[in-house]
Amino acid sequence: MRKKMVEVEGLTFIFIAVLLVVLFLKTFPAPTAFVVYQEAATEKVWNFADATDYSYDTSQISLSNGRVQLIPVTTTTTSTTQTSQNAVVTSSTLHNPGQDPHDKTSIVQSQDGEAVTIQKGTDVLDVTFDTALNNGDSISLYLLKQKKVTTEVYLCDAGTVCSSPGYGAVTFNEDEGWYNITLSGLPAPMTTFGIDPPHHLKVDYVSATYMESTTQSITTTSYPSSAAVRTADIQPANLKSFGTFSAVHQLNGQQLTYSYSIDAGATWTQVPVNGNLSSASGTKIRFKAQLESDGSATPIVTQMKVQYTTQKACTENWACTDWSPANCPVNGVQTRTCTDSNACGSTDTKPVESTSCTYVPSCVENWTLVDDACRNDDTRLKSYTDANNCGTTSSLPADNGTAISCDYCSPSWDEINGSCTVRDTFITSYIDSNTCYAQTHLASDALAPTNQTNACDYCAPDWVPKNESCEPDNLLTGSFIDVNSCYAATNLESDNLLPNAVKYSCDYCASHNCSSSAKVEPTPYQEGNATLWKIDSRNLTGVSLEIDATATPEEVSILHYDYNILKIHYYNETSKSWEELNSIVNTTGNYVYAIVPHFSLYGLFGQVPATAGSSSSSGGGGGGSGSVRRSTAPAETPSVVEQTQAVLDQPVKTDKPAVPESLSGTACNYVVEISLPEELSFTSADTFSIEAVNTGNCNIPFLTLSLSPELAQEIDLPSARTADVQPGGKSTFTLIRRQEKKTGLLSSVTGSVIMDFGKSKTITGSVIVDAVADNQEVFHKSLPVSIRVLDPVWVMNMKFIAGINMLVIVFALVVIVLRRKGKQ
């Protein structure tokens, strides 16, 4: 009977514990495992091996053997030139009827006064030249003087008496000199000709002139002025961002321009000089190389390359070795090693690597690795001990006694900031607080981070006005002097940017005994055809406005108005309406009177009786004084018939340096726009992306995002700074919810549970945007934002409840065991 009661009590405890666990699991959702994202850096290379992978004009671009270049154009130009050449007589014979021919060669080969006489109608002088002559060539004769002789000289075939020109003729007019015959009618080139005059003639010298033609061919090579080659789109899966573009090319004195398109070639953007494409926001991209030539040579492209980063969710995939040792050791514990083939870096689903077993006594070698101390050369020796102390070494691992790498000392690089120099910079160097290199003398322990040059302010100018005299308009005009003398110390233009001479507000009455209430009559003056009255109210808190009808033209007298409703009003800037002042109409003095309580816009409103004529005009004043214009208004509509304004503009002092100019020559306007909701929920997501856009007109060298301290306790900002943000460029920053480190027995239950039903808390803070150019802040904005995260107090409560459940189960089991032992 007692045994049954003990069993019932034990079952009761177990039932209560199980019920509590079931209630806990039913009330709260199951834990959600961490999602780990893997990033991979990769690249796409275009080597121009296959021409079909690219688009280009085949008549202008050659793509072969991994080279892209412009196609040369060859042009051949042919030209013919003619030069005048002299032909000389090689032989000359005089033919006389019935006589043998006489050689006259030496006589006609020189001009020396010795001549060959040709008798009229009987003699023919044959001459032979060293070159065949053609039509158009000429034969020249030097003839001696023959008184009263005028005759034709004919040119015919050799040895032939002719009575008319055969191949040309010339007229001799008894004077000595040169006579030229142009050849024509030749059936073919000839070297020998007969000279036959109808009358006697004396020939001293004979020569000929012919034209020689020379043909030249000139071949030139040129290149097209511009042509482009384009790649196809690449669209990497799981793309996170594009990185750097680079190319391998030969300019050969020409030009190459690279562009990219994220909309399939609809629009193109030139690749920045540094190749940074992090601002390219598309999911796909293509590139274009524009080859430009002056015609003398061609640029050559052999490679284009773009780097990009992918990011995808990582699912753990564990594979475990067999339990070791195979036989249970003396300590009753077997181990194994489990490896995630996906290398996610998380251990949410990692199997256990240690298990209890029952030792069966036997002398089986059980070699266990002993971790020797790491030596100062970053190595340690692997050695094994037999947990079973069998005394044998048959299964001793082969790597016993070998050296493996380790880290004897890990450098901890601390920043050391130098003093700010007169160039407004300071150097940040680094020192290892662990002094690893002194202990190891290893080069790997001396790799300090590169020294950084940072901006600072060696001297901050303190501009104070030189002139402190307050004017009656309650304004202080001041030029400025730097009491810190920064420019003299640094010689930097940024320390010599004097503020423009501006006006500051002051209290003139504090030092000039101004009246707090006075009646001031207007001073009349002419403005065109109108008469106006000015009231100087700069140093008065109470001013009267009145119109003296005796000093005004009759047509603007207030007697024309229904003076029972004449009132002075002032314009209320808040309600955007005219408000009436307590006014007095003096019909005897012909003026309206009211006390002006403050600077404002004042006007006199009235209505003209129906019988009065009407005309209108307007007037006003500004600064620290007022003016009054008299006018009439239509009877049916109230009108402002006099105005005064006493408005004081307050200049604002600024110490900001002069704004640099953009590439277009206009002043730089630094503007950064960020789209950010008023509340970010991190109860159902671990990350949130923020996009910053440079909407100004100048490049931002450094753009930084930071979080206020209250947000930084809950949110991480891994990459808080980006460089070289061009106008229109975008930068993406990622906010990551801080994860609670999973330790302890209950971490598998509550470590990553995400609740979204009122168990969260809201934290209010700011996201701060800063832009730096020329070592100075050019843009600063603080954006208020609220974040909602899981309440850690509530999580701890859940852990506490789970812990209580576990303790109840353990307590119930202990009670059952103890009662059974007690009964035994």
TINUPA-624108 format. One record per residue (C-alpha): residue number from 1; x, y, z. Coordinates in steps of 0.02 Angstrom, whole numbers. Layout:
NUM, X, Y, Z
...
***
This chain:
1, 0, 0, 0
2, 142, 120, 44
3, 229, 78, -118
4, 77, 129, -218
5, 65, 295, -125
6, 248, 334, -163
7, 221, 295, -346
8, 65, 404, -349
9, 158, 549, -268
10, 301, 532, -393
11, 181, 528, -539
12, 94, 681, -468
13, 256, 780, -464
14, 298, 728, -641
15, 123, 772, -702
16, 134, 947, -624
17, 305, 978, -702
18, 249, 918, -874
19, 91, 1024, -861
20, 195, 1179, -823
21, 308, 1146, -973
22, 158, 1119, -1087
23, 78, 1280, -1026
24, 240, 1373, -1058
25, 257, 1306, -1235
26, 74, 1339, -1275
27, 78, 1516, -1207
28, 235, 1571, -1295
29, 292, 1536, -1473
30, 433, 1417, -1510
31, 607, 1491, -1523
32, 664, 1550, -1692
33, 843, 1504, -1739
34, 964, 1639, -1787
35, 977, 1674, -1971
36, 1158, 1691, -2022
37, 1202, 1782, -2180
38, 1359, 1741, -2278
39, 1446, 1868, -2384
40, 1556, 1819, -2530
41, 1668, 1932, -2633
42, 1680, 1884, -2815
43, 1714, 1962, -2983
44, 1664, 1958, -3166
45, 1804, 1969, -3295
46, 1784, 2009, -3481
47, 1937, 1948, -3579
48, 1861, 1972, -3754
49, 1893, 1791, -3801
50, 1723, 1766, -3883
51, 1664, 1908, -3995
52, 1483, 1849, -3984
53, 1476, 1901, -3801
54, 1488, 2085, -3849
55, 1398, 2213, -3957
56, 1496, 2331, -4069
57, 1508, 2402, -4246
58, 1609, 2272, -4342
59, 1654, 2402, -4474
60, 1744, 2510, -4345
61, 1802, 2392, -4206
62, 1906, 2233, -4215
63, 1882, 2106, -4074
64, 1999, 1957, -4089
65, 2135, 1867, -3990
66, 2073, 1952, -3830
67, 2103, 2128, -3899
68, 1978, 2267, -3936
69, 2042, 2403, -4053
70, 1987, 2519, -4192
71, 2000, 2453, -4371
72, 2129, 2549, -4476
73, 2071, 2629, -4639
74, 2202, 2627, -4782
75, 2191, 2760, -4920
76, 2302, 2768, -5078
77, 2318, 2934, -5171
78, 2396, 2942, -5347
79, 2466, 3105, -5420
80, 2552, 3145, -5586
81, 2678, 3287, -5605
82, 2754, 3353, -5767
83, 2925, 3432, -5785
84, 3004, 3521, -5933
85, 3158, 3435, -6005
86, 3280, 3488, -6142
87, 3319, 3380, -6293
88, 3486, 3409, -6386
89, 3531, 3380, -6566
90, 3634, 3222, -6592
91, 3654, 3242, -6782
92, 3608, 3369, -6919
93, 3621, 3352, -7110
94, 3592, 3481, -7248
95, 3518, 3409, -7408
96, 3548, 3501, -7576
97, 3473, 3440, -7739
98, 3604, 3346, -7840
99, 3733, 3353, -7699
100, 3785, 3237, -7560
101, 3717, 3276, -7387
102, 3826, 3391, -7279
103, 3849, 3360, -7092
104, 3802, 3518, -6998
105, 3790, 3442, -6822
106, 3925, 3545, -6737
107, 3858, 3707, -6811
108, 3679, 3690, -6742
109, 3735, 3620, -6571
110, 3795, 3789, -6508
111, 3747, 3971, -6521
112, 3907, 4051, -6583
113, 3861, 4156, -6736
114, 3913, 4017, -6858
115, 3756, 3967, -6953
116, 3692, 3842, -7082
117, 3619, 3931, -7236
118, 3465, 3850, -7307
119, 3428, 3901, -7488
120, 3249, 3942, -7526
121, 3144, 3805, -7604
122, 3292, 3684, -7628
123, 3377, 3644, -7463
124, 3311, 3544, -7314
125, 3401, 3540, -7146
126, 3371, 3374, -7052
127, 3398, 3373, -6863
128, 3394, 3220, -6749
129, 3366, 3237, -6559
130, 3419, 3122, -6418
131, 3237, 3101, -6362
132, 3080, 3065, -6462
133, 2963, 3213, -6464
134, 2771, 3212, -6453
135, 2631, 3329, -6500
136, 2637, 3481, -6387
137, 2827, 3479, -6370
138, 2922, 3623, -6452
139, 3076, 3645, -6565
140, 3172, 3809, -6545
141, 3275, 3889, -6687
142, 3399, 4031, -6664
143, 3398, 4124, -6831
144, 3519, 4258, -6888
145, 3459, 4424, -6961
146, 3410, 4427, -7146
147, 3368, 4600, -7213
148, 3204, 4615, -7304
149, 3167, 4432, -7281
150, 3001, 4378, -7211
151, 2959, 4196, -7232
152, 2874, 4044, -7155
153, 2980, 3904, -7084
154, 2900, 3731, -7102
155, 2932, 3575, -7000
156, 2911, 3414, -7101
157, 2977, 3235, -7116
158, 3165, 3217, -7136
159, 3232, 3247, -7313
160, 3064, 3309, -7375
161, 3033, 3475, -7461
162, 2865, 3540, -7407
163, 2768, 3693, -7457
164, 2650, 3695, -7307
165, 2666, 3659, -7119
166, 2682, 3474, -7089
167, 2703, 3466, -6902
168, 2709, 3653, -6865
169, 2771, 3820, -6931
170, 2837, 3989, -6873
171, 2853, 4158, -6962
172, 3027, 4236, -6980
173, 3021, 4427, -6987
174, 3203, 4464, -7034
175, 3254, 4495, -6849
176, 3383, 4389, -6761
177, 3319, 4286, -6614
178, 3230, 4132, -6553
179, 3084, 4059, -6649
180, 2982, 3916, -6575
181, 2878, 3786, -6665
182, 2750, 3685, -6566
183, 2730, 3508, -6633
184, 2559, 3449, -6687
185, 2488, 3316, -6803
186, 2624, 3187, -6763
187, 2561, 3010, -6797
188, 2688, 2944, -6672
189, 2835, 3008, -6569
190, 2980, 3058, -6683
191, 3164, 3099, -6659
192, 3210, 3169, -6834
193, 3129, 3317, -6921
194, 3161, 3417, -7081
195, 3169, 3608, -7077
196, 3114, 3684, -7243
197, 3092, 3875, -7270
198, 3020, 3944, -7433
199, 3160, 4077, -7430
200, 3342, 4064, -7384
201, 3375, 4063, -7197
202, 3525, 4057, -7080
203, 3509, 3936, -6934
204, 3634, 3960, -6791
205, 3566, 3843, -6655
206, 3430, 3710, -6640
207, 3359, 3635, -6477
208, 3197, 3556, -6415
209, 3092, 3555, -6257
210, 2979, 3411, -6204
211, 2868, 3374, -6051
212, 2909, 3223, -5942
213, 2769, 3150, -5832
214, 2802, 3068, -5661
215, 2667, 2970, -5567
216, 2673, 2950, -5375
217, 2563, 2844, -5259
218, 2546, 2890, -5073
219, 2465, 2765, -4950
220, 2399, 2830, -4782
221, 2324, 2739, -4632
222, 2195, 2817, -4514
223, 2073, 2760, -4379
224, 1890, 2801, -4341
225, 1868, 2946, -4220
226, 1756, 2853, -4097
227, 1674, 2683, -4074
228, 1613, 2580, -3925
229, 1606, 2399, -3869
230, 1471, 2346, -3745
231, 1453, 2194, -3633
232, 1294, 2100, -3597
233, 1206, 2122, -3429
234, 1267, 2024, -3279
235, 1141, 1994, -3139
236, 1226, 1908, -2991
237, 1113, 1806, -2880
238, 1096, 1868, -2701
239, 1186, 2030, -2745
240, 1226, 2143, -2598
241, 1326, 2281, -2684
242, 1442, 2316, -2829
243, 1622, 2354, -2788
244, 1767, 2415, -2897
245, 1782, 2421, -3086
246, 1953, 2406, -3169
247, 2021, 2382, -3344
248, 2182, 2334, -3432
249, 2219, 2439, -3585
250, 2349, 2528, -3692
251, 2308, 2710, -3732
252, 2442, 2738, -3867
253, 2417, 2925, -3847
254, 2228, 2909, -3870
255, 2080, 2907, -3750
256, 1967, 2776, -3669
257, 1807, 2811, -3573
258, 1716, 2679, -3471
259, 1531, 2689, -3427
260, 1402, 2576, -3345
261, 1214, 2554, -3359
262, 1093, 2476, -3235
263, 942, 2490, -3350
264, 995, 2377, -3496
265, 1084, 2518, -3587
266, 943, 2647, -3585
267, 1055, 2769, -3490
268, 1242, 2767, -3458
269, 1345, 2836, -3313
270, 1532, 2865, -3325
271, 1634, 2755, -3208
272, 1716, 2862, -3071
273, 1904, 2888, -3080
274, 1930, 2775, -2929
275, 1817, 2641, -3004
276, 1704, 2638, -2851
277, 1529, 2575, -2902
278, 1455, 2558, -2727
279, 1327, 2692, -2774
280, 1259, 2585, -2918
281, 1092, 2530, -2846
282, 1028, 2410, -2979
283, 1025, 2219, -2977
284, 1107, 2205, -3147
285, 1244, 2299, -3237
286, 1330, 2312, -3406
287, 1484, 2408, -3461
288, 1539, 2509, -3613
289, 1715, 2551, -3670
290, 1718, 2705, -3784
291, 1876, 2706, -3893
292, 1923, 2879, -3957
293, 2063, 2919, -4082
294, 2137, 3071, -4167
295, 2163, 2960, -4320
296, 2348, 2923, -4292
297, 2332, 2769, -4179
298, 2206, 2663, -4084
299, 2184, 2626, -3898
300, 2179, 2440, -3855
301, 2074, 2357, -3719
302, 2121, 2181, -3662
303, 2018, 2161, -3503
304, 1875, 2236, -3401
305, 1833, 2177, -3227
306, 1703, 2218, -3093
307, 1702, 2157, -2914
308, 1542, 2131, -2815
309, 1481, 2058, -2651
310, 1342, 1932, -2629
311, 1246, 1892, -2471
312, 1132, 1746, -2438
313, 1054, 1659, -2290
314, 1159, 1517, -2221
315, 1080, 1355, -2158
316, 1185, 1248, -2043
317, 1231, 1075, -2112
318, 1320, 973, -1979
319, 1419, 814, -2012
320, 1494, 722, -1862
321, 1636, 597, -1845
322, 1613, 432, -1756
323, 1616, 429, -1567
324, 1793, 420, -1501
325, 1861, 312, -1431
326, 1760, 173, -1509
327, 1762, 82, -1342
328, 1705, 176, -1189
329, 1856, 244, -1092
330, 1880, 239, -905
331, 1806, 413, -882
332, 1643, 355, -964
333, 1641, 494, -1094
334, 1650, 478, -1282
335, 1675, 628, -1396
336, 1658, 670, -1578
337, 1686, 820, -1690
338, 1544, 900, -1786
339, 1579, 1017, -1933
340, 1460, 1135, -2022
341, 1494, 1107, -2208
342, 1411, 1275, -2244
343, 1525, 1364, -2118
344, 1383, 1478, -2061
345, 1472, 1525, -1900
346, 1320, 1487, -1791
347, 1287, 1333, -1683
348, 1097, 1335, -1665
349, 1072, 1157, -1732
350, 1243, 1087, -1689
351, 1232, 907, -1622
352, 1310, 864, -1455
353, 1493, 818, -1462
354, 1505, 728, -1296
355, 1406, 580, -1227
356, 1409, 469, -1075
357, 1450, 285, -1093
358, 1482, 132, -986
359, 1664, 84, -967
360, 1703, -99, -994
361, 1872, -134, -912
362, 2000, -186, -1044
363, 2169, -119, -1092
364, 2130, -32, -1253
365, 2242, 115, -1297
366, 2148, 278, -1283
367, 2261, 416, -1343
368, 2210, 591, -1294
369, 2289, 749, -1363
370, 2379, 852, -1232
371, 2380, 1038, -1266
372, 2559, 1094, -1237
373, 2590, 1278, -1204
374, 2608, 1389, -1355
375, 2790, 1439, -1383
376, 2848, 1614, -1429
377, 2876, 1559, -1610
378, 2686, 1533, -1624
379, 2700, 1342, -1624
380, 2661, 1207, -1500
381, 2698, 1020, -1499
382, 2562, 891, -1516
383, 2579, 750, -1389
384, 2462, 614, -1335
385, 2435, 516, -1175
386, 2351, 347, -1158
387, 2202, 370, -1046
388, 2202, 182, -1013
389, 2389, 175, -973
390, 2407, 14, -1070
391, 2594, 36, -1092
392, 2585, 3, -1279
393, 2596, 121, -1428
394, 2517, 20, -1567
395, 2381, 151, -1601
396, 2483, 305, -1557
397, 2433, 442, -1682
398, 2565, 474, -1817
399, 2570, 662, -1784
400, 2632, 637, -1606
401, 2777, 757, -1576
402, 2740, 868, -1728
403, 2722, 1056, -1716
404, 2562, 1151, -1754
405, 2528, 1337, -1764
406, 2459, 1437, -1619
407, 2458, 1617, -1560
408, 2578, 1648, -1417
409, 2531, 1830, -1405
410, 2391, 1929, -1490
411, 2435, 2113, -1518
412, 2314, 2241, -1447
413, 2340, 2399, -1548
414, 2296, 2556, -1451
415, 2281, 2724, -1536
416, 2403, 2862, -1490
417, 2349, 3032, -1554
418, 2480, 3163, -1584
419, 2458, 3347, -1551
420, 2361, 3455, -1672
421, 2484, 3544, -1790
422, 2470, 3716, -1867
423, 2410, 3630, -2028
424, 2251, 3578, -1934
425, 2301, 3394, -1936
426, 2360, 3267, -1809
427, 2435, 3094, -1831
428, 2359, 2938, -1755
429, 2489, 2801, -1727
430, 2471, 2634, -1642
431, 2561, 2540, -1503
432, 2537, 2360, -1447
433, 2488, 2363, -1265
434, 2528, 2176, -1257
435, 2708, 2206, -1321
436, 2697, 2045, -1423
437, 2843, 2083, -1541
438, 2961, 2108, -1394
439, 2916, 1933, -1336
440, 2910, 1840, -1504
441, 3012, 1945, -1628
442, 2890, 1884, -1761
443, 2852, 2000, -1907
444, 2668, 1954, -1894
445, 2665, 2032, -1720
446, 2737, 2197, -1785
447, 2603, 2233, -1916
448, 2534, 2390, -1838
449, 2389, 2479, -1926
450, 2441, 2617, -2046
451, 2460, 2787, -1966
452, 2312, 2899, -2000
453, 2311, 3085, -2033
454, 2157, 3165, -1955
455, 2080, 3336, -1959
456, 2082, 3447, -1807
457, 2075, 3631, -1764
458, 2241, 3700, -1703
459, 2167, 3869, -1673
460, 1984, 3923, -1674
461, 1962, 4106, -1725
462, 1862, 4212, -1603
463, 1791, 4354, -1706
464, 1734, 4504, -1603
465, 1666, 4669, -1669
466, 1784, 4817, -1676
467, 1642, 4945, -1665
468, 1525, 4935, -1516
469, 1427, 5095, -1543
470, 1240, 5065, -1541
471, 1140, 5165, -1668
472, 966, 5240, -1640
473, 892, 5099, -1746
474, 949, 4979, -1609
475, 1080, 4903, -1726
476, 1266, 4881, -1699
477, 1373, 4884, -1858
478, 1533, 4788, -1831
479, 1686, 4733, -1926
480, 1784, 4594, -1842
481, 1953, 4549, -1770
482, 2014, 4377, -1715
483, 2071, 4396, -1537
484, 2155, 4223, -1548
485, 2264, 4278, -1698
486, 2243, 4107, -1778
487, 2296, 4156, -1955
488, 2461, 4224, -1891
489, 2493, 4055, -1808
490, 2435, 3936, -1946
491, 2439, 4039, -2108
492, 2284, 3939, -2161
493, 2152, 4029, -2265
494, 2016, 3941, -2165
495, 2078, 4040, -2013
496, 2069, 4204, -2109
497, 1887, 4198, -2164
498, 1826, 4360, -2084
499, 1638, 4373, -2065
500, 1556, 4505, -2171
501, 1519, 4668, -2083
502, 1347, 4635, -2011
503, 1225, 4719, -1894
504, 1183, 4653, -1723
505, 1037, 4706, -1615
506, 1074, 4818, -1467
507, 981, 4932, -1346
508, 1004, 5111, -1399
509, 890, 5176, -1261
510, 994, 5093, -1125
511, 1131, 5222, -1152
512, 1036, 5369, -1229
513, 894, 5402, -1104
514, 754, 5372, -1228
515, 577, 5427, -1189
516, 451, 5290, -1152
517, 306, 5393, -1213
518, 300, 5543, -1326
519, 193, 5628, -1453
520, 287, 5645, -1616
521, 218, 5741, -1761
522, 260, 5681, -1937
523, 385, 5774, -2043
524, 317, 5810, -2217
525, 416, 5775, -2377
526, 372, 5753, -2559
527, 378, 5588, -2653
528, 330, 5624, -2834
529, 157, 5704, -2834
530, 114, 5636, -2661
531, 144, 5717, -2492
532, 204, 5599, -2354
533, 246, 5616, -2170
534, 385, 5518, -2082
535, 388, 5471, -1898
536, 553, 5418, -1819
537, 502, 5289, -1690
538, 666, 5196, -1672
539, 699, 5246, -1491
540, 519, 5260, -1430
541, 405, 5133, -1352
542, 256, 5249, -1366
543, 226, 5350, -1525
544, 78, 5453, -1579
545, 16, 5452, -1757
546, -81, 5606, -1812
547, -124, 5702, -1971
548, -126, 5891, -1967
549, -253, 5944, -2097
550, -188, 6124, -2097
551, -24, 6064, -2174
552, -102, 5950, -2304
553, -192, 5974, -2469
554, -378, 5989, -2454
555, -412, 5829, -2553
556, -330, 5718, -2420
557, -401, 5803, -2267
558, -476, 5682, -2141
559, -629, 5796, -2144
560, -677, 5702, -2301
561, -699, 5543, -2197
562, -833, 5487, -2078
563, -721, 5527, -1930
564, -836, 5437, -1809
565, -760, 5272, -1872
566, -581, 5330, -1906
567, -468, 5209, -1812
568, -283, 5170, -1812
569, -250, 4982, -1833
570, -95, 4873, -1822
571, -63, 4712, -1922
572, -57, 4557, -1809
573, 70, 4438, -1889
574, 6, 4291, -1787
575, -179, 4302, -1833
576, -141, 4380, -2004
577, -270, 4518, -1975
578, -283, 4703, -1934
579, -325, 4745, -1753
580, -397, 4909, -1693
581, -306, 5025, -1570
582, -387, 5147, -1450
583, -391, 5303, -1561
584, -444, 5484, -1535
585, -514, 5591, -1678
586, -478, 5776, -1651
587, -595, 5867, -1769
588, -533, 6036, -1711
589, -350, 5996, -1739
590, -399, 5887, -1887
591, -296, 5732, -1836
592, -315, 5554, -1770
593, -211, 5508, -1620
594, -158, 5339, -1545
595, -14, 5272, -1439
596, 96, 5147, -1533
597, 136, 5007, -1409
598, 270, 4916, -1510
599, 356, 4904, -1678
600, 233, 4843, -1809
601, 139, 4890, -1967
602, 8, 5026, -1931
603, -131, 5099, -2036
604, -273, 5225, -2023
605, -440, 5152, -2080
606, -591, 5255, -2127
607, -737, 5273, -2244
608, -778, 5416, -2363
609, -960, 5475, -2365
610, -1054, 5432, -2524
611, -1055, 5614, -2583
612, -865, 5633, -2580
613, -755, 5604, -2730
614, -628, 5465, -2726
615, -448, 5436, -2770
616, -318, 5318, -2696
617, -135, 5295, -2668
618, -28, 5192, -2551
619, 136, 5205, -2459
620, 242, 5119, -2330
621, 407, 5117, -2240
622, 532, 4994, -2168
623, 680, 4976, -2053
624, 671, 5070, -1890
625, 562, 5214, -1947
626, 387, 5241, -2012
627, 302, 5342, -2149
628, 124, 5406, -2170
629, 36, 5433, -2337
630, -129, 5526, -2345
631, -260, 5463, -2466
632, -445, 5437, -2489
633, -540, 5276, -2519
634, -708, 5226, -2597
635, -855, 5248, -2480
636, -911, 5068, -2486
637, -742, 4989, -2437
638, -636, 5022, -2280
639, -460, 5068, -2333
640, -289, 5092, -2258
641, -261, 5278, -2283
642, -98, 5292, -2187
643, 35, 5166, -2140
644, 191, 5156, -2035
645, 308, 5009, -2009
646, 438, 4986, -1873
647, 516, 4815, -1906
648, 693, 4775, -1850
649, 788, 4642, -1950
650, 904, 4541, -1838
651, 1063, 4484, -1928
652, 1129, 4317, -1869
653, 1314, 4298, -1834
654, 1395, 4142, -1910
655, 1571, 4071, -1892
656, 1554, 3944, -2036
657, 1697, 3956, -2160
658, 1670, 4004, -2340
659, 1585, 3869, -2442
660, 1697, 3795, -2579
661, 1646, 3798, -2760
662, 1581, 3652, -2861
663, 1657, 3596, -3026
664, 1533, 3709, -3118
665, 1600, 3861, -3023
666, 1447, 3885, -2913
667, 1457, 3877, -2724
668, 1446, 3703, -2649
669, 1280, 3660, -2569
670, 1300, 3507, -2459
671, 1133, 3417, -2434
672, 1106, 3237, -2378
673, 932, 3162, -2383
674, 887, 3006, -2282
675, 722, 2912, -2288
676, 688, 2855, -2111
677, 521, 2807, -2031
678, 478, 2874, -1861
679, 488, 2699, -1784
680, 595, 2547, -1825
681, 539, 2377, -1761
682, 676, 2251, -1718
683, 557, 2128, -1637
684, 530, 2030, -1798
685, 687, 2076, -1896
686, 871, 2086, -1854
687, 924, 2217, -1980
688, 863, 2379, -2058
689, 942, 2471, -2205
690, 957, 2660, -2217
691, 992, 2744, -2383
692, 1081, 2913, -2386
693, 1075, 3014, -2547
694, 1191, 3161, -2590
695, 1066, 3286, -2661
696, 1190, 3430, -2657
697, 1298, 3489, -2802
698, 1471, 3438, -2736
699, 1562, 3277, -2696
700, 1561, 3225, -2512
701, 1732, 3148, -2470
702, 1671, 3070, -2306
703, 1492, 3031, -2252
704, 1466, 2962, -2076
705, 1315, 2893, -1984
706, 1313, 2877, -1795
707, 1187, 2833, -1661
708, 1145, 2924, -1501
709, 1202, 2830, -1343
710, 1028, 2766, -1301
711, 1012, 2685, -1473
712, 1192, 2622, -1478
713, 1155, 2511, -1326
714, 1031, 2411, -1430
715, 1087, 2433, -1611
716, 1253, 2402, -1699
717, 1309, 2505, -1850
718, 1453, 2400, -1925
719, 1498, 2512, -2072
720, 1468, 2688, -2011
721, 1574, 2780, -2138
722, 1581, 2788, -2327
723, 1693, 2888, -2442
724, 1679, 2983, -2605
725, 1490, 3007, -2621
726, 1462, 3095, -2787
727, 1314, 3213, -2817
728, 1162, 3100, -2839
729, 1260, 2954, -2765
730, 1187, 2839, -2633
731, 1262, 2750, -2484
732, 1176, 2612, -2386
733, 1202, 2588, -2200
734, 1138, 2435, -2105
735, 1074, 2439, -1927
736, 1090, 2270, -1838
737, 1001, 2222, -1678
738, 1124, 2172, -1542
739, 1107, 1987, -1501
740, 1113, 1921, -1325
741, 1252, 1793, -1311
742, 1177, 1622, -1287
743, 1254, 1540, -1132
744, 1190, 1424, -1002
745, 1068, 1281, -999
746, 916, 1384, -1048
747, 989, 1472, -1198
748, 916, 1344, -1319
749, 743, 1389, -1255
750, 748, 1579, -1244
751, 908, 1635, -1332
752, 824, 1691, -1494
753, 639, 1693, -1458
754, 555, 1841, -1545
755, 396, 1905, -1465
756, 283, 2036, -1541
757, 130, 2044, -1430
758, 165, 2183, -1303
759, 324, 2109, -1230
760, 435, 2241, -1310
761, 501, 2411, -1263
762, 522, 2573, -1363
763, 682, 2675, -1356
764, 691, 2853, -1424
765, 852, 2926, -1490
766, 933, 3001, -1644
767, 1020, 2947, -1803
768, 1156, 3076, -1836
769, 1219, 3117, -2011
770, 1386, 3207, -2035
771, 1474, 3256, -2197
772, 1656, 3310, -2199
773, 1746, 3403, -2340
774, 1915, 3488, -2334
775, 1941, 3426, -2156
776, 1788, 3517, -2091
777, 1607, 3475, -2057
778, 1496, 3538, -2199
779, 1333, 3453, -2153
780, 1259, 3395, -1988
781, 1084, 3333, -1953
782, 1006, 3238, -1809
783, 852, 3135, -1855
784, 740, 3083, -1711
785, 686, 2900, -1719
786, 610, 2769, -1604
787, 656, 2585, -1605
788, 555, 2440, -1535
789, 654, 2292, -1466
790, 618, 2140, -1359
791, 614, 2186, -1175
792, 764, 2098, -1093
793, 674, 2100, -925
794, 532, 1999, -1000
795, 657, 1878, -1078
796, 738, 1853, -910
797, 566, 1817, -836
798, 539, 1683, -969
799, 706, 1607, -923
800, 658, 1612, -742
801, 494, 1520, -777
802, 584, 1389, -880
803, 712, 1367, -740
804, 573, 1341, -612
805, 497, 1206, -724
806, 664, 1118, -736
807, 689, 1125, -547
808, 514, 1053, -517
809, 552, 906, -631
810, 721, 872, -550
811, 645, 886, -375
812, 508, 762, -418
813, 634, 637, -485
814, 744, 654, -330
815, 596, 626, -214
816, 545, 468, -307
817, 722, 398, -303
818, 746, 436, -118
819, 580, 358, -70
820, 619, 201, -166
821, 789, 187, -83
822, 710, 220, 86
823, 588, 78, 60
824, 727, -39, 5
***
